[in-house]
Amino acid sequence: MAVPKSERLLNLLIMLLVSRHYVPKQRIRAILYADQGDDAFERMFDRDKEELRSIGVPIEVGSLDAYFDDEPGYRIRPDELSLPEITLEPDEAAVIGLATKVWEHARLAEATSDAVAKLTAAGLRPDVSALELVEPRLSADEPSFDAFWDATRDRAPLVFSYRRSGEAAATPRHLQPWGVVRYAGRWYAVGLDTDRGEERLFRLSRVVGDVLREGEPGSYTVPEGVDLREIVARLAPARAREEAGVLVRAGAGASLRRHAVSVETGVTGPDDASDWDRLVLPDAGGGAADDLLSFGADVYVESPDWLRSQVVERLTASLGTTP
């Protein structure tokens, strides 16, 4: 079965980004284009390289051995791919923010894991820390995410069961979804609640059971000029913020460092394998536990106690043990 173009481009980007040295052309073919003949591979590889370059990805060509005229290799230097500090208008920042969150979705995370696994199996030593430049986070989304996301794209009405906070039983709800937004660490579906005739938002973690379509694609339109994030900020319940203290291995956690209130370098960490820094993060609520778990052994939670307990509980649950 042919690999979708978007997944193939993502795999090529990841392969060249995490490789510590030039990757030989034939090794790229063996891992990513094994089902293509000679001519088809050359055409497809050339198109993929040019498409990545057209969006600003600096693919570098070089010799694998400085003393021999051997097969050319390819790589992407992380320092050339990283962006300088830029300033965005509010609407531009909202679009970038949504795109960043979509990187966390399990579909792309699966492609990322597959690419790294293939590189390792081929004998390469991938530098996975370089992945922070493109932010693929290996975290799970709400089970209902796909249904709401696809219905938003297709403009298809939905019916689902929803349990509100403090209520024991779920009730059926009917929604024309306008979009899916991540706000304060949680995913929300925003749209027209046709039972009430009003704009509403629904927290995906409170959706119970299957989400079903009850109309044809394209059966409604999204109001012109609707601002999804403004709706969520207006309708979502207010939540108190609490800072979190975490230890981060030196050289890791670039996305955490960008949002940290303060960074203290060279502190004593939970092991002596590398140096550690202490970060104070502005908000420990929402999906902080899931976000921190995605960094694996590079992050150690110090405070608050309830956040540390959440992380410990989830780690021990994944191992099938008790804390």
N, C-alpha and C positions, 0 to 999 in steps of 0.2 A: 504494500500500500504506500502510495506517494506521501511524503511528509509535506504538510501545508507550508506554503512559502513563508508565512510569518514565523512559524516555528523554526524553519531552516535558517532564516536570517538571524533569529535570536541565538540559535545554537552556534552559528559561525561567529557572531559577535562575542559570545561568552568564551568560545574556544580560543580565539586570538587574544582576548583580553586577559585571561587568567594564565596563559602560558608564559613561562619565565624566559623562553628562548623562541627563536623563529620556528614556526611549525611547517614542516615540509609539505609541499603541495600534495604529494601522493598520500600522506597521512591524513590530510584534510579530506581527501576523496574517500579513503577507506572508512572514515568515521561518519561523514555526513552525506556522501554522495555514492555510496556503495552500489546502489541499484541503477546507476547511470552508465551508459556506454562512454567510450572515449570522447567522441564529439559532443555528446549531450552534456557530459561533465564539464568540458571546457567552456561551452556556451553558458551553462547555468552558473558556474563558478564566477565567470567574468561578470555576468549580470548582477549576481549577488554582491560582489565586491563594489561595483559601481553604485549600486543602490545604497549600500552603507556609506560610501564616500559622499554621495549626494546629500545625505542628512548630517554630514559633518564628522563622520567617524574616520579618524586618521589611520588607515591601514598601511603599514610600513612593509616594504619588500627588502629582504637582505639575504646575504649568504650565511649558510649554516656554519661554514668554516672559513675563516679569514684567509687561509693559505691555499685553498683549493676552489676551483671554479665548479662548484657542485650545484645541485638542485636548489632553486630559490625557495626561501621560506617566507612566512608572513606572520605578523604580530600587530597588536595594538598596544601602544605604550600608555599605561594609566595616566601618567603625568600630562600627556598630550590630549587625552580624552576629557579630563576633568575641566569643569567650567570655571572661569573667573567669577568674582562676585558680580551679580547682575541685579538690576532693579526692575520690578514688574508692576504694572498697573493692577488694581484689585481684581478686575475681571480676568486678566492674564494669569495672575497667581491662582485664581480659583480653578482654571483649566489645568494648570500644571499640577496643582494639588490633587485633582481627581485622577489625572493620568498616573501620578505616583502611587496612589492607592490601588489602582487597577493592577500595577505590577505585583502587588501582594496576592492577587487572586490565584487560586490553586492551579488554574490552567497554565499560567506562565511559570509558576513555581515548578510545575512538573517538568516543563521543557528545560528549565535551568538545571534541575537535579540530573536529568538525563544527560545533558551535555557534559557536566562535570564528571559523571560516572564513566562516560565513554572515554574521556581524556585520561582518567586514572587507569582504566583497563588497558589503554593503549601504551602505558608505560610513561606517560607524561606526569609531571608534578605540578598540578594547577595551583596558582596563587589565588585562593578563593577570596582573599581580602579585597582583591580588585573589583569584585562584584558589587561592592558598596557604591561604585560610581554609577551603576545602573539600577540599584536598589531592588533587585528581586528578593523579596522576603519570603521565606518558606513557612508561612503561617496559614492556618486553615480559616476559611470564611464561614459565615453562617450557612447552614444547610439550604436555606431558602434563597440565597443570594442569586444563584443562576436563574431561577424562575422570574424574579423581579427584574433582574438585569435584562434578560431576553425579552420580557414583555414590554419593558420601556423602549427597547430598540424597535420592536415590532408594532408598538402602539396597540397592544392587546389587553383588554380588561381582565382582571383577576378576581377570584374569590378564594378566601382563606380563613382559617380560624385564628383568632388573636386573643391572647390573654393579657389583660391590662394589669399594671402593678397593683397588688393588693387584692386581686380577684382570684377566686379558686377555679372558676370555669372559663373556658374560652368561648367566644361568640363569633359567628360568621361575619365577615366584612367583605365589602365589594369596593374595588379600587380601580380607577384608571390611572396607572402609574405614569408620573412625569419624569422620574429620575430616581437614582439610588445615590445617597450621599453618606460619606463618613464624617461624623461630627462628634467631637469630644470622646474619641476612641470607640464609637459605636456606629453600626450601619443602620441607616434609616431609608425606608421607601417613602417618597413624597408623591402626592397626586390628589385626584378628586375622589373623595368618598361619596359614591353615588347614593348611598343610603341617606346621607345627611345633606348632600348637595353642597359640601364645603371642602376646602383644601385641608388635608390632614397629613400627618406623618405617622409611620408605624415602625417601631424598632424591630429589626429582623430577628433578634434573639427571642422575641416574644411571640413569634409566629409558630403555631402548633400544627404539625402534620403537613400534608401536601398542599401546595399552592397550585390551583387549577385555573386554566383560562376559561372564560365564559363569553367569548366574542371573537370575531374575526380580526386578524391583523389590520391595522389602519382604520379601525372603527371609531377613533376619536382623535382629536388634535390637542396638543399642548398649548395653553394660552400664550400669546405672543409676549415676549419680554419677561416671562416668569423667572424669578431668581430663586433657585432651589436652596442655596445656602442661607439666604435671608429668611426663607420660610422655616427652615430647620432651626436657625438661631432664635426665631421668634416663638416657635411652638414647642421646642424641646424643653423639658424641665430643667430648671437651673441646677447646677451641681457645684458644690464647693471644691476648690482646688487645693491640693496638698503636694508639697514638694517631695521628691524621692531622692535618696542618696544611693548611688551605685558605684561599684568599682569596675573599671573597664580596662582590659588589657591594652597596653601601649600599642598604638598602630591600628587598633580595631575600633568599631563603633563610630564611624564617621558621622552617620546620621544622628546619633545621640549627641555627639559633641557639638553639632551645629545648633542644637536646640537647648543646650545646657545653660543654666544660669551661671554656673562657675565650674572651673576645672582646676584641680590640684594635682600636679604631676609628681611622679616618683614616690607614691605612698606604698605602704606594706599591703600586699594582696593575699589572697587565699592560697597561692602557691608561689614557688620560686622559679617557675619555668620562664617567666618574662617579667618586665616592669609593669606596674599598674598605675592608673590615674583614678582619682575620685571625682565624679561628676555629680552635680546637683541638678536634677531635672525639674522643670516647672510644674509638672502635673503627674501625679501617681495614679490618677483615676482612669476611668474608661477601660480601654484595652491594654493598659500598660503591662500587665503580666504577660499577655501573649506577645507583645512587641519585644519585651526583654528576653523572653524564652527563645525567640528566633535568633538571638546572637549566640546561643549555646554557651560553651565554657568561657567565652570572652567577657562575660558580664556576671557580676556577683552583686546581689541586692543586699544593701545594708539597712535601709529604712524606707518607708515606715514598716512597722512589724507586720501589719496585715497584708501588705504587698509581698513581703518576703514569705509569709505563710502561704499565700496564693501560689507563688512560684514553686515552693517546696512541695506543696500538695500535688501540683500538676506534674512535676518531675517524677515524684514517687508513684503517682497513678500510672504514668506511662511505662514505668518499670514493673508494675504489678505488685508493688510493695506498699507498706504503710509507713508513714513518717515516724 
